[in-house]
Amino acid sequence: MDRDKLAEQWFRLLADAARGSTQAREAMDAFSKVGEPGDFSRWMTQFMPDAGAAADAPAAMERWWEMMGVVPRARYQKLLEHSEKMRAKLEEAEAAIQQLREMLAGLGQNEEAAFLAGSWESALREGAKSYSDWLEAWSRAMQQPPPADEPKNP
């Protein structure tokens, strides 16, 4: 299917959804859950079967998301959930460190407490570094240019 027909089919789907078509609204609801190129391919097969021949559609969708600065909702939700888990772990570790420091202050530098405090602090630093590295890698992945074998638009 050429791009004009694909665009025509897409705009027809949008118009049908705006008119209240149940099937078109279901398609748009399913589209809001697309988060990966594979999800997009399955969506295209289900809701726009005539466009199934457009093998580069997932790659085009990724390029469009990147160009527009869009993070699909499903990806955003997954990243938000991961971020919240990491934040909770960080808060737990900070509370444990604070407790250990208070214990150290009360016991006059007990060796065992100092060792535990150091261990917790080390674990906290490693966790924070891991989280930072993960965010940096994800950010780089979202900013990578398309592979050289893909045609560039003029």
Secondary structure, DSSP 8 states (H G I E B T S, - for coil): --HHHHHHHHHHHHHHHHHT-HHHHHHHHHHTT--SHHHHHHHHHHH-GGGTT-TTHHHHHHHHHHHHT---HHHHHHHHHHHHHHHHHHHHHHHHHHHHHHHHHHHTS-HHHHHHHHHHHHHHHHHHHHHHHHHHHHHHHHH----TTS----
